[in-house]
Amino acid sequence: MAELPPLPAPEAQHRILHDLQPLPEAWVPLEEALGFGLTSDVLARRTQPPWDNSAMDGYAVRSADVARPPVTLPVVAVVHAGDHPTRAVGPGEAVRIMTGAPMPPGADAVVMQERTRSVPGPALGEVEIQEAATPRQNVRDAGEDARAGEVLLPAGTVLGIPELALLASQGMTSVRVPRRPRVAIVATGDELCRPDEEPQGRIVDTNSVALALGVRRAGGAPVVLGIARDRPEEVEERIRTALDHDVVLTSAGASVGEHDHVRPALERLGVAMDFWRVAIKPGKPLAFGRKGATRIFALPGNPASSLVTFELFVRPALLRLVGRPAPLPVPVQARSGIDLKKNKGLAHFVRVVLIWREGEPWADPLPTQTSGAVRSAVSATHLLHFPMDAMSIRRGEPVELLPVGWAP
């Protein structure tokens, strides 16, 4: 294919996402659905709570009986959370009640314990109500959380911890979401070795480890296919094996050097390549293509470049596959912690730590931005976007930050 200028990052993101749809749905246990988007509306099975209940410890009363405090009332019963009232509250009576306990019939308000005084007496004694109560005061209504049959969560809702807790409150143990994408990971290079091998002059393949963790955090199921040596037939065969997955990630070997065999292997395998380079640093030698329903990303070999391109391009694609309607990271604003300079032509994504200083958020770049060092990403919480056409950013100037999924 003819060489074209590197794509701006937003255009590359658009090409990757524009026709990408969530994967077919599956029933997934709640504990495995965190971060996924619902494929259809979820209806409430139960009215929750099923009865009016007390919002605090105190006394259930008829509000009309305590309109002119102080008023002393006999305590005729006690209701704990988990109990059911055994009798109604009649005129001029009170029931001791605990937070979450069902309201006894006849009562329409709860006076909090701190606004009362216990008076010794026969049986359960009496209580002096020291504050007037209004109808429904300190009462949680039945169905406050949900009413049976109503839409509990609409299709497209991203399932966070409260959403999953809400489903659990309805007695649900699984939910319909897109199935987990299977992501094949292939590293290339004679210079690589596994982490459990003695390097003996080689470089440990950290990309496969980092990419697999990133895939898992984005909702995917990583399948690490190992290291393909710098031989055209081995690279081609390893990628051929990978093409029955939803997504393929290769690292290194996608440039035009003597030992860069990924590009010709993809072409021989019939992968339709969309673009080969992106106008960013780090991560310019990024390629994207597709064969059938499989998406292929050829990522750079340098560890920091691989991480940054995964964050900007692969993670959003995986999030779309698991049903996230807005998969791109939401920028936050801060001030630059130092002066920055560069030439025009490439957007730089600077690894930074977001901190609070002088009453505002500030972005402090990590000491090293070397793309070949994993440590240049350690502790980074965000990527500072240094736009393509900008040449300088002064300390204190507003900057746009993108959160990174690799942060703890």
C-alpha positions as CSV (number, residue, x, y, z in Angstrom):
1,M,0.0,0.0,0.0
2,A,1.2,3.5,-0.7
3,E,2.7,5.4,2.2
4,L,0.5,8.1,3.5
5,P,1.2,10.8,6.2
6,P,0.7,9.6,9.7
7,L,-2.9,10.0,10.9
8,P,-3.8,12.4,13.7
9,A,-4.8,10.4,16.8
10,P,-8.5,11.5,16.8
11,E,-8.8,10.3,13.1
12,A,-7.2,7.0,14.0
13,Q,-9.6,6.5,16.9
14,H,-12.5,7.3,14.7
15,R,-11.5,4.7,12.1
16,I,-11.1,2.0,14.7
17,L,-14.4,2.7,16.5
18,H,-16.8,3.9,13.8
19,D,-18.2,0.5,12.8
20,L,-17.2,-1.5,15.9
21,Q,-20.2,-3.0,17.7
22,P,-20.5,-4.9,21.0
23,L,-20.0,-8.6,20.8
24,P,-23.0,-11.0,21.0
25,E,-24.5,-11.2,24.5
26,A,-24.1,-13.8,27.1
27,W,-25.3,-14.5,30.6
28,V,-22.4,-13.4,32.8
29,P,-22.1,-13.8,36.6
30,L,-22.4,-10.4,38.4
31,E,-18.9,-10.6,39.7
32,E,-17.5,-10.9,36.2
33,A,-19.6,-8.1,34.6
34,L,-18.0,-5.1,36.2
35,G,-17.3,-2.4,33.5
36,F,-19.5,-4.1,30.9
37,G,-22.5,-2.4,29.3
38,L,-26.0,-3.9,29.4
39,T,-27.3,-5.3,26.1
40,S,-31.0,-4.8,27.1
41,D,-33.2,-3.2,29.8
42,V,-33.2,-4.9,33.2
43,L,-36.6,-5.0,34.9
44,A,-37.0,-5.0,38.6
45,R,-38.2,-8.4,40.0
46,R,-39.1,-7.1,43.4
47,T,-40.4,-3.9,45.1
48,Q,-37.5,-2.9,47.2
49,P,-37.8,-2.2,50.1
50,P,-41.0,-4.2,50.2
51,W,-42.5,-2.1,53.0
52,D,-42.2,1.4,54.5
53,N,-39.4,1.3,57.0
54,S,-37.6,3.6,59.5
55,A,-34.7,5.7,58.4
56,M,-33.2,5.7,61.9
57,D,-33.4,4.5,65.5
58,G,-36.2,6.1,67.4
59,Y,-40.0,5.9,68.0
60,A,-42.8,5.2,65.5
61,V,-45.7,7.5,66.3
62,R,-48.8,9.1,64.9
63,S,-47.7,12.6,63.9
64,A,-51.0,14.1,65.1
65,D,-50.2,12.8,68.6
66,V,-47.0,14.7,68.9
67,A,-47.9,18.0,67.3
68,R,-47.4,19.9,70.6
69,P,-44.4,18.5,72.4
70,P,-43.3,17.5,74.9
71,V,-45.7,14.6,74.9
72,T,-45.3,11.4,77.0
73,L,-46.5,8.2,75.3
74,P,-46.6,4.6,76.5
75,V,-44.2,2.3,74.5
76,V,-46.3,-0.7,73.4
77,A,-43.8,-2.7,71.3
78,V,-40.3,-2.9,69.9
79,V,-39.5,-3.6,66.2
80,H,-35.9,-4.5,65.2
81,A,-34.6,-4.7,61.6
82,G,-35.6,-8.1,60.3
83,D,-38.7,-8.2,62.5
84,H,-42.3,-7.8,61.5
85,P,-44.6,-5.6,63.6
86,T,-46.9,-7.6,65.9
87,R,-49.4,-4.8,66.5
88,A,-50.5,-1.4,65.3
89,V,-49.8,1.9,66.8
90,G,-53.0,3.3,68.3
91,P,-53.9,6.8,69.3
92,G,-51.5,8.1,72.0
93,E,-49.0,5.2,71.6
94,A,-45.4,4.8,70.5
95,V,-43.4,1.8,69.2
96,R,-39.6,1.6,69.7
97,I,-38.2,1.1,66.2
98,M,-34.7,0.5,64.8
99,T,-33.2,1.6,61.5
100,G,-34.5,-0.5,58.6
101,A,-37.4,-2.0,60.6
102,P,-40.8,-2.1,59.0
103,M,-43.2,0.7,60.0
104,P,-46.0,-0.6,62.2
105,P,-49.6,0.0,61.0
106,G,-51.0,3.2,62.2
107,A,-47.7,5.1,62.6
108,D,-46.8,7.7,60.0
109,A,-43.6,9.2,61.4
110,V,-40.5,8.4,63.3
111,V,-39.0,10.6,66.0
112,M,-35.2,10.1,66.2
113,Q,-33.9,8.8,69.5
114,E,-31.9,11.9,70.2
115,R,-35.2,13.9,70.4
116,T,-36.7,11.7,73.0
117,R,-36.3,10.8,76.7
118,S,-37.0,7.4,78.1
119,V,-39.3,7.4,81.1
120,P,-39.3,4.3,83.4
121,G,-42.6,2.6,83.9
122,P,-44.4,-0.8,83.7
123,A,-43.8,-3.2,80.8
124,L,-41.8,-1.3,78.1
125,G,-42.1,2.1,79.9
126,E,-42.9,5.4,78.4
127,V,-41.1,7.9,76.1
128,E,-41.2,11.7,76.2
129,I,-41.3,13.0,72.7
130,Q,-39.5,16.4,72.7
131,E,-40.0,17.4,69.1
132,A,-43.0,17.6,66.8
133,A,-43.1,15.2,63.9
134,T,-44.6,15.7,60.4
135,P,-46.2,12.9,58.3
136,R,-43.5,10.7,56.7
137,Q,-40.7,12.2,58.8
138,N,-37.8,9.7,58.9
139,V,-39.8,7.1,56.9
140,R,-38.4,5.4,53.8
141,D,-41.2,4.5,51.4
142,A,-41.8,1.1,50.0
143,G,-40.3,0.9,46.5
144,E,-37.9,3.7,47.1
145,D,-35.1,1.6,45.5
146,A,-37.2,-0.2,42.9
147,R,-40.8,-1.2,42.1
148,A,-41.5,-4.6,40.5
149,G,-41.8,-4.4,36.7
150,E,-40.2,-1.0,36.3
151,V,-37.0,-0.5,34.2
152,L,-34.3,-0.9,36.8
153,L,-31.3,-0.2,34.5
154,P,-31.7,0.7,30.8
155,A,-29.8,-0.9,28.0
156,G,-26.3,0.6,27.6
157,T,-25.8,1.2,31.3
158,V,-22.2,0.6,32.3
159,L,-22.2,-1.7,35.2
160,G,-20.2,-0.3,38.1
161,I,-20.2,-1.5,41.7
162,P,-23.5,0.3,42.8
163,E,-25.3,-1.0,39.6
164,L,-24.2,-4.6,40.3
165,A,-25.2,-4.2,44.0
166,L,-28.6,-3.0,42.8
167,L,-29.0,-6.1,40.6
168,A,-28.0,-8.3,43.5
169,S,-30.6,-6.7,45.7
170,Q,-33.1,-8.0,43.2
171,G,-31.9,-11.6,43.7
172,M,-30.0,-11.6,40.4
173,T,-26.8,-13.6,40.1
174,S,-26.1,-13.1,36.4
175,V,-26.8,-10.5,33.8
176,R,-26.9,-10.2,30.0
177,V,-23.9,-8.3,28.7
178,P,-21.6,-8.8,25.6
179,R,-19.4,-11.8,25.9
180,R,-15.8,-11.2,26.9
181,P,-13.6,-10.5,23.8
182,R,-10.8,-13.0,23.2
183,V,-7.6,-11.2,22.5
184,A,-4.5,-12.9,21.0
185,I,-1.1,-11.4,21.9
186,V,1.9,-12.0,19.8
187,A,5.4,-10.6,20.5
188,T,8.0,-10.7,17.8
189,G,11.8,-10.4,17.9
190,D,14.9,-12.6,18.2
191,E,16.1,-10.3,21.0
192,L,13.2,-11.3,23.3
193,C,13.0,-13.9,26.1
194,R,10.3,-14.9,28.5
195,P,10.4,-13.5,32.1
196,D,11.3,-16.9,33.5
197,E,14.3,-17.3,31.2
198,E,17.9,-16.1,31.8
199,P,18.3,-13.1,29.4
200,Q,21.8,-13.9,28.3
201,G,22.0,-10.7,26.3
202,R,18.4,-10.7,25.4
203,I,15.5,-8.5,26.5
204,V,12.6,-9.7,28.7
205,D,9.3,-9.6,26.8
206,T,7.4,-7.2,29.1
207,N,4.9,-6.2,26.4
208,S,3.0,-9.5,26.5
209,V,2.7,-9.2,30.3
210,A,1.6,-5.6,30.2
211,L,-0.8,-6.1,27.3
212,A,-2.4,-9.2,28.8
213,L,-3.0,-7.2,32.1
214,G,-4.4,-4.3,30.1
215,V,-6.7,-6.5,28.2
216,R,-8.0,-8.2,31.3
217,R,-8.6,-4.8,33.0
218,A,-10.6,-3.7,29.9
219,G,-12.9,-6.7,30.1
220,G,-11.1,-9.0,27.6
221,A,-9.7,-12.5,27.9
222,P,-6.1,-12.4,26.9
223,V,-4.5,-15.4,25.1
224,V,-0.7,-15.0,25.0
225,L,0.7,-16.9,22.0
226,G,4.3,-16.4,22.9
227,I,7.3,-14.9,21.0
228,A,7.6,-15.3,17.2
229,R,11.3,-15.2,16.1
230,D,12.4,-12.9,13.3
231,R,11.6,-15.4,10.5
232,P,8.8,-14.5,8.0
233,E,7.2,-18.0,8.1
234,E,7.2,-18.1,11.9
235,V,5.7,-14.6,12.2
236,E,3.1,-15.5,9.6
237,E,2.1,-18.8,11.2
238,R,1.8,-17.2,14.7
239,I,-0.5,-14.5,13.3
240,R,-2.5,-17.0,11.4
241,T,-3.2,-18.8,14.6
242,A,-4.2,-15.5,16.2
243,L,-6.8,-14.6,13.5
244,D,-9.6,-16.8,15.0
245,H,-9.7,-14.4,18.0
246,D,-11.8,-11.2,18.2
247,V,-8.7,-9.0,18.5
248,V,-5.1,-9.5,17.7
249,L,-2.3,-7.5,19.3
250,T,1.3,-7.8,17.9
251,S,4.2,-5.9,19.4
252,A,7.3,-4.9,17.4
253,G,8.1,-5.8,13.8
254,A,5.6,-3.5,12.2
255,S,8.0,-0.9,10.8
256,V,10.1,-1.2,7.6
257,G,13.3,-2.6,8.9
258,E,15.1,-5.7,7.7
259,H,13.6,-7.8,10.5
260,D,10.2,-6.2,10.5
261,H,8.1,-9.1,9.2
262,V,4.6,-8.3,10.7
263,R,3.5,-6.0,7.9
264,P,4.2,-8.4,5.0
265,A,2.8,-11.3,7.0
266,L,-0.5,-9.4,7.5
267,E,-0.7,-8.6,3.8
268,R,-0.1,-12.3,2.9
269,L,-2.8,-13.4,5.3
270,G,-5.4,-11.1,3.6
271,V,-5.6,-8.5,6.4
272,A,-7.1,-5.3,5.1
273,M,-4.9,-2.6,6.6
274,D,-6.5,0.7,7.4
275,F,-3.5,2.7,8.5
276,W,0.2,2.2,9.4
277,R,1.3,5.2,11.3
278,V,-0.2,7.7,13.7
279,A,1.1,11.2,14.3
280,I,2.0,10.8,18.0
281,K,5.0,10.3,20.2
282,P,5.5,7.8,21.6
283,G,3.8,5.3,19.4
284,K,4.1,6.5,15.8
285,P,4.6,3.0,14.2
286,L,1.1,1.8,15.0
287,A,-1.0,-0.2,12.5
288,F,-4.6,-1.2,12.4
289,G,-6.5,-3.5,10.1
290,R,-9.2,-6.2,10.0
291,K,-10.0,-9.6,8.5
292,G,-13.6,-10.5,8.8
293,A,-14.7,-9.7,12.3
294,T,-11.2,-9.7,13.7
295,R,-9.5,-6.5,14.5
296,I,-5.7,-6.4,14.3
297,F,-3.4,-3.9,16.0
298,A,0.3,-3.9,15.3
299,L,1.8,-2.1,18.3
300,P,5.3,-0.6,18.6
301,G,7.9,-2.7,20.4
302,N,9.2,-0.1,22.8
303,P,7.4,-0.8,26.2
304,A,6.2,2.8,26.8
305,S,5.1,3.1,23.2
306,S,3.2,-0.1,23.5
307,L,1.5,1.0,26.7
308,V,0.5,4.4,25.4
309,T,-0.9,3.1,22.1
310,F,-2.8,0.4,24.0
311,E,-4.4,3.2,26.1
312,L,-5.3,5.5,23.2
313,F,-6.5,2.9,20.6
314,V,-6.8,-0.6,21.9
315,R,-8.5,0.0,25.2
316,P,-11.3,2.0,23.6
317,A,-11.9,-0.7,21.1
318,L,-12.2,-3.4,23.8
319,L,-14.5,-1.2,25.8
320,R,-16.8,-0.8,22.8
321,L,-16.8,-4.6,22.4
322,V,-18.0,-5.1,25.9
323,G,-20.8,-2.6,25.5
324,R,-19.4,0.7,26.7
325,P,-21.3,3.4,24.6
326,A,-18.6,6.1,25.3
327,P,-15.3,4.2,25.3
328,L,-12.9,7.1,24.9
329,P,-11.2,8.4,28.1
330,V,-12.8,11.6,29.5
331,P,-10.2,14.4,29.6
332,V,-9.6,16.3,32.8
333,Q,-8.0,19.8,33.1
334,A,-4.9,20.7,35.1
335,R,-1.9,23.0,35.0
336,S,1.4,21.9,33.6
337,G,4.1,21.4,36.3
338,I,7.0,22.4,34.0
339,D,7.8,24.1,30.8
340,L,7.5,21.8,27.8
341,K,8.9,22.2,24.3
342,K,8.7,20.2,21.0
343,N,8.5,20.6,17.2
344,K,5.3,20.7,15.3
345,G,4.0,17.6,13.5
346,L,3.4,15.0,16.2
347,A,1.1,15.1,19.2
348,H,3.1,14.1,22.3
349,F,1.5,12.2,25.2
350,V,3.6,12.9,28.2
351,R,3.4,10.5,31.2
352,V,2.5,12.6,34.2
353,V,1.4,12.3,37.8
354,L,-1.7,14.4,38.8
355,I,-1.3,16.1,42.2
356,W,-3.1,18.8,44.1
357,R,-1.0,21.9,44.6
358,E,-1.8,25.6,45.3
359,G,-5.5,24.7,45.5
360,E,-5.6,23.3,41.9
361,P,-4.7,20.0,40.0
362,W,-1.2,20.0,38.5
363,A,0.5,17.6,36.1
364,D,4.1,16.7,36.9
365,P,5.9,14.8,34.1
366,L,7.8,11.7,35.1
367,P,11.6,12.3,35.2
368,T,12.2,10.1,32.1
369,Q,10.0,9.9,29.0
370,T,12.2,7.3,27.2
371,S,9.9,5.1,25.2
372,G,12.2,2.1,25.6
373,A,12.0,2.0,29.4
374,V,9.1,0.5,31.3
375,R,10.0,2.7,34.2
376,S,9.0,5.7,32.2
377,A,5.4,4.8,32.8
378,V,5.7,3.7,36.4
379,S,3.5,5.9,38.8
380,A,2.0,7.8,35.8
381,T,-1.7,8.5,36.4
382,H,-2.4,10.4,33.2
383,L,-1.2,11.3,29.7
384,L,-0.7,15.0,29.1
385,H,-1.9,15.8,25.6
386,F,0.7,18.1,23.9
387,P,-1.1,19.0,20.7
388,M,0.4,18.4,17.2
389,D,0.7,22.1,16.2
390,A,1.8,23.4,19.6
391,M,5.5,24.0,20.2
392,S,5.6,25.0,23.9
393,I,3.6,24.8,27.1
394,R,4.6,27.1,29.9
395,R,4.5,26.0,33.6
396,G,1.1,26.8,35.0
397,E,-0.7,26.8,31.6
398,P,-3.9,24.8,31.4
399,V,-3.4,21.3,29.9
400,E,-5.6,18.4,29.0
401,L,-5.0,15.1,30.7
402,L,-6.2,11.6,29.8
403,P,-6.5,9.0,32.6
404,V,-4.6,5.8,32.1
405,G,-6.0,2.3,32.8
406,W,-2.6,1.0,34.0
407,A,-2.7,3.2,37.1
408,P,-3.3,1.4,40.4
